Amino acid sequence: MRAVVHEGAKGTDGLRLTETAEPVPGSGEVRVGLRAAGLNHRDLFLMDSRRGDEPAFIPGSDSVGVVAAVGDGVSGIRVGDEVVINPSLG
């Protein structure tokens, strides 16, 4: 899949567009096919506070999309459900 990832340099200098493996949801997780995502203060904080040796991450704390895959132990959500990703809820 194509994604904007952050790694290495602090701040927005660490952002780059890349191809990455599609994640497989683990137990209690789902994979969401994003339709829209936005950077917010949490993303900027994470990018600015990195030491440079942490694994890359995909920013976009505020997002909407459709559930594309469901891991073991997930109930109440199924593939095709529309979702809102809001990190302040959990």
RASULTA-V127307 format. One record per residue. N is the residue number from 0. RES is the residue in three letters. SS is DSSP state (~ for helix, > for strand, _ for the rest). PSI is psi in degrees with one decimal (999 if undefined). D_FIRST is the distance of its C-alpha to the first C-alpha in Angstrom with 2 decimals. Layout:
N:RES:SS:PSI:D_FIRST + N:RES:SS:PSI:D_FIRST
This chain:
0:MET:_:155.3:0.00 + 1:ARG:>:134.6:3.79 + 2:ALA:>:151.9:6.42 + 3:VAL:>:122.7:10.15 + 4:VAL:>:158.3:11.61 + 5:HIS:>:127.3:15.32 + 6:GLU:_:155.7:17.13 + 7:GLY:_:-111.8:20.52 + 8:ALA:_:147.0:22.65 + 9:LYS:_:161.9:23.87 + 10:GLY:~:-160.8:23.30 + 11:THR:~:-13.2:21.08 + 12:ASP:~:-21.7:21.62 + 13:GLY:~:0.3:19.02 + 14:LEU:>:139.4:16.12 + 15:ARG:>:150.7:13.69 + 16:LEU:>:130.7:10.58 + 17:THR:>:167.4:8.33 + 18:GLU:>:135.3:5.50 + 19:THR:_:158.5:5.44 + 20:ALA:_:142.4:6.09 + 21:GLU:_:126.3:5.64 + 22:PRO:_:147.3:9.05 + 23:VAL:_:123.3:12.11 + 24:PRO:_:135.5:14.72 + 25:GLY:_:-171.0:18.00 + 26:SER:_:127.5:21.46 + 27:GLY:_:8.4:22.01 + 28:GLU:_:159.5:18.38 + 29:VAL:>:155.9:16.08 + 30:ARG:>:132.1:12.36 + 31:VAL:>:128.6:12.27 + 32:GLY:>:109.6:10.23 + 33:LEU:>:141.6:11.38 + 34:ARG:>:-30.0:13.70 + 35:ALA:>:145.1:15.19 + 36:ALA:>:148.1:15.37 + 37:GLY:>:148.8:18.12 + 38:LEU:_:139.9:19.27 + 39:ASN:_:-172.6:22.58 + 40:HIS:~:-31.7:25.26 + 41:ARG:~:-44.7:23.65 + 42:ASP:~:-44.7:20.55 + 43:LEU:~:-40.8:23.03 + 44:PHE:~:-47.4:25.20 + 45:LEU:~:-41.8:22.52 + 46:MET:~:-37.2:21.55 + 47:ASP:~:-21.8:25.29 + 48:SER:_:3.4:26.39 + 49:ARG:_:147.3:24.19 + 50:ARG:_:-21.5:26.20 + 51:GLY:_:-15.3:23.61 + 52:ASP:_:3.1:23.33 + 53:GLU:_:159.0:21.16 + 54:PRO:_:153.9:17.62 + 55:ALA:_:151.2:14.86 + 56:PHE:>:158.9:13.95 + 57:ILE:_:111.5:11.89 + 58:PRO:_:167.6:14.77 + 59:GLY:_:58.7:15.40 + 60:SER:_:-32.0:18.20 + 61:ASP:>:111.9:19.24 + 62:SER:>:160.4:16.78 + 63:VAL:>:150.8:17.10 + 64:GLY:>:-160.4:15.11 + 65:VAL:>:134.7:15.44 + 66:VAL:>:123.8:15.41 + 67:ALA:>:-25.4:12.93 + 68:ALA:>:149.4:14.33 + 69:VAL:>:130.7:17.53 + 70:GLY:_:171.6:18.80 + 71:ASP:_:145.6:22.42 + 72:GLY:_:3.6:25.10 + 73:VAL:_:130.1:23.52 + 74:SER:_:153.3:26.06 + 75:GLY:_:-2.8:26.45 + 76:ILE:_:140.1:22.80 + 77:ARG:_:163.4:21.18 + 78:VAL:_:133.7:18.15 + 79:GLY:_:-15.0:18.51 + 80:ASP:_:138.1:20.30 + 81:GLU:>:137.7:19.77 + 82:VAL:>:157.0:19.61 + 83:VAL:>:131.1:20.32 + 84:ILE:>:117.5:19.11 + 85:ASN:>:101.5:22.18 + 86:PRO:~:-17.2:22.52 + 87:SER:~:-6.3:26.28 + 88:LEU:~:-15.7:26.81 + 89:GLY:_:999:26.17
